[in-house]
Amino acid sequence: MANDMLAPYQEHAQHAWESLQPGILAQDQALAPMLAHHFKSTGKLLRPALTLAFFDQLVHGQTTATPQTPAHVTQTALAIELLHNATLVHDDLQDGDTQRRGIPTVWKAFDAYQAINAGSALYFHALQQIANLAIQPLSIVRLQRLLASQTLAIIAGQALEKQLWRPLEVLRSIDTEALYLEVVQKKTSALFALPMMSAAILADIPEDATLVLEEVARPLGALFQIQDDILDLYGNKGRDAIGTTSLKVSQVSPHCMLFDTQTTKSPLVCTTSCVVPRRNHRTRYLVGHRSYPSLRCFGCFPSKDGTASPTVPRCALTRNPRPQDPHALL
């Protein structure tokens, strides 16, 4: 766990998260296997920790190494984490990611049908946690409205993201950087706005001041998603493979480019500012992208002395869908 101001809150959230799970699993035997499996891949609990820390900052003027968080604040933080997990289950299915933090994703361990059910259930478990809060009814209504609006923003961002899958010749004619930022500011920034705005509601901050926090969260979410997408490409996130990202950005390596391997001539896309369509390497080709039938993605990555050096392909298009890949059927 990181040695920073959020660490005590992450530890507090971890204990609360583990205590919450048995009650959720007991509510329905049909959903329990999928939810129990997903709970094995718990992350850093950044969003609930942010909720708790921001509440302390608003109420006490400082964070603490020994959080004494009121029960209703912890319960709200857990609701946000449930929502976050709902988006992860659905996002893994939509992206075709087979592992999350070293654990097979729900759709991979079960199937797409049950992943949809599990993710949808987690959305409503989040709402249930808010509805059961022992606080003033008006505050519950404000939190419910906030949860609904930010959930819709996440879904809108996910829907908009599909535009990044379009053929290269289409993407080259639009401002892909602006499109990417719009996507991440919807789907990721919402999950930063929600903790801060929820804490403000619980701290009885006026609504006009609470709404300002949505703008504060916008660049935070974008920065977080850019970092996360770069880690998907070059880091180790327990997936046993390069992850699928909203961002396949050439700026990461100024020598990364796409070649037509039948002609091995000029790159189809030179780098500096291009965004390669999301999952074009894997899925879009299978459902009708025929513009460049021999397209291969080659990368040049820094060598030990810091200079760029050619490497073997990091990915390659294929005519054969992966076994049990739900996207091959789209």
N, C-alpha and C positions, 0 to 999 in steps of 0.2 A: 504493500500500500504506500502511496506517495507520502513523503514527509512534508506535509503542507497543512494549511489551515483547514482543509476539507477532510483530512484523514480521520479525526475523531468522529466526524459526522458520518463518514462512510462506514466506520465500525459500528456506530449506533444503527445506521440503516441496515447493515448486514444482519444484525441480531433481529431487528424487527421484521425484515424480509423473510428470514428463516422461520420466524414464529407465525407469520401470516400464511405460509404455504399449506400447512395441514388442513386448515379450515377451508381453503379454496378447493383443495383436492377432494375433500369430503362431500362437497356440495353435489357432485354428479360423477357417478362411476364411469359413465361413457367417455367423459372428457378427461378424467383423471390421468390415464396413461400418457396422453400427449402433453398435458400440462406438466406432469411430473418429469417427463423427459426434458422438456424445454427448461425447467427450473435448474437442471444440472449445469446449464451454461450461463450461470449468473455472471454479470459483468462487474464493473467497478462501482456501480450504484452512484454514479456522478450526479444524476438529476435529483434523486431524493436527498442526497447530501447537500446539494446546492439549496434546496428548499429549506432545510433545517438551518443551515448556516446563515442564509439571508434573513430568515425570521429572527434569529438571535441578533443579527446586526441591526435590524429595524427596531426591535423591542428594547434591546439592552445596549445598543451602540457598539457592540463588539462581538466577535466570535469567542469560543472558549475551547479549551482542551478537554473539558469534561462536560459534554452537553447534558443538560437536564430538560429535555424537550417535552413540552406538554403532549399528552396522548393524541389530541386532535390534530396537532401539527405533524406528528409522525404518521398518523393515518392518512393525511392528505399527501404526504411525501410518498407513501406506499401506493396510493392511487395513481400518482404520476408515473411511478415505476411500472405499474401494471399496464398503463397505456403505452409506455415505451416498449415493453415486451410484446404487446399486441402488434405494434408496428414492425418489430423485428421478425416475428413469425411470418407475417404476410410479406415483408420485404425479402426474406430468404426465398420464399416461394417464387415471387415475381422475378427475382434475380437469378434463380437457379443455383444459389449457393448451397453446397452440400455439407459444409461444416461451419459451426460457430463456436469459437473458443475451444477447438479440439473435439467437439461433440457433434455427431450428425444432426443436421437441422431437422425440424419436425417433419417437413414434407419428405425428406430423404429417409428418415427412420420409419415413417408411417406412409403417408401419401398426400397428394395435394388436397384431396377432399377433407382429410382430418386436419391439415394445417390451416385451412380456411376456418374450420370450426373452432380450433384452438385459439387462433388469433382473434376471432370475433368474440369468443367468450372472455378473453382478457380485457377487451374494450369495455365490456359490460361489468366485469368485476371492478374495474376502475370507477365506473359510475356508481356502483353499489357502495364502495367505500366512502365516496363523497356523500351519498344520500344518508348514510348511517352515522354521520358525524354528530357529536353531541355539542353543537354550537347553535348560535342564533339562526333561525330559518333564512333570514335575508342573506347571511354569509354563505349558507349552503347554496342558495339560488345563484349568487354571484359566482361561486366556484363551479357550479354545474354549467352555467353559461360559458365560463372561461374554458372549461374542459371541452365543451362541444365546439366552440369556435376554433380552438387550436387543433383539435382533432380533424376538423374539416380542412384546415390549412395544410396539415400533414398529408391528407388524402389528395388534396388539390396538387400539392407538389409532386406526389408520387405519380399522379395522372399526367402532369405536365412533363415529367421526366421522360416519358415514352417518346417525346419529340426528339430526344437525343439519340434515338435508335434509328433515325431515318438515314437513307443512303447518303454517302459522302457528297455526291453532287448537289444534294439538297442543302446539307449543312454548310457547305462552302459558300452558299448564297445568303446566309443569315448571320446574325451576330450571336455566335455560339457562346461567347463568354457571358453576355447578358442573359441568355437563356439558362445557362448553368447556374448563375447567381440567383436568378428568380426561383429555380427549382429548389436550391438548398436553403434559401431564405424562407421558403414555405415549409418544406418537410423537416428541416433540421432546426431552424431558428425557433420554431414553435415549441420544441422540446427544451429550449432554454428560456423562452418567455414564460412558459407554464410554471416552472418552479418559482421564479422571482415574483410573478404576478400573484400566484397562490399565496406565497408568504406575505405579500403586501395586504391581501384581503384578510388573512388571518390576523394580521397586526393592525387591522382597522385603518389602513391607509385610505384616504379618499380616492374615489374612482378615477378622477382625472389624473392624479399622480400615478395611480396603478397603470393606467393605459400608456404612460410614457415608457414604462419598462419594456413594452413590446418593441419599441424602436431601439432600446438599448440591446435587446437580445438579438436583433437582426444581424449585425456584423459578427457577434459571438458565434452564432450558429453557422454562419458561412465559413469562418475561420476553422471551426472545429471540423466541418465536413470536408474542407479542402485537405486538412491534415489527415483525416481518416481515409480519404480516397488515395492519397499518396502512400499511406501505409498499406492499403489494399494492393497497390502495385508493387511495392518494394519491401514492405515489412513482413513481419510474422504475426498474424492475428489468429493463429490456431486453426487455419482453414486447410492446411496441407496443400494449398494451391494459391495462385494469384486470385484475389477476390474480384468480384464484379463491382464496378464503381460508377458513380454518377460522372466521374471525371476520368477520362483517358487523355491526359494533358501532356503535350509534347514539351512544355516548358520544364518538366521534371528532368528531361535529358534533351539538350539541344540537338542531338544527333539521331534521335528516334524518328523513324519515318516508315511509311508504308510503301512497299514496292510491288509492282506487278511481276511475279516471278516467271511468267511465261516469256517476257521480253527482257527482264532484268535491266531495264533502262532507267529513265528518270523516276524519282519517287512520285507516286500519285499524290501524296500529301507531304509537303515539306513542313518542318515543324514550327518552331518559334511560337506560334499562336493557335495551332489547330486543335480542335477537340475531336477525337475519334469517336464515332457513335458508340454509345454504351452497348456492350454485349454484341457488337457487330462481329466480333471474333467467334461468337459461339452460337447465337440464336437467330439474329436477324437474317443471316444468310440462309438459314434453314427454311424461312418462311417467305422467301421470294426475292432476296437481294441478289440480283444476277449481274449487276453492272460490272463487277470486277471478279470474275469467277476464279481467278488464280491469286487473289490478294493474299499476302502474307504480312504479318507484323514482325518487323525486325527491330531490335533495340541495340543501342550503344550505351554502355554504362561505364561509370568511372572505374579505371583500373587502380592498382595500388598506389601509383604515383600521382593519382588525381586527374589524369588525362582520360579522354573518352576512348574507348576501344570497342571494336565490334564484338558482339556475342552471338550465340546461336539464337534462333527465334524464341521469343518469350511466349508466343502464341501463334496459332495458325488456324485458318478457316478449314472447315472440313465439310464434306457432303453428308457425313454420317452423324446423326444425332447421338448424344450420349445415352446409354441405356437408362430407362426410367426417368428421363428428363421431361418434365411436364411441358416445358416450353417448345419441345419438338412437335407438340400437337397443336400449338396455337395457330 
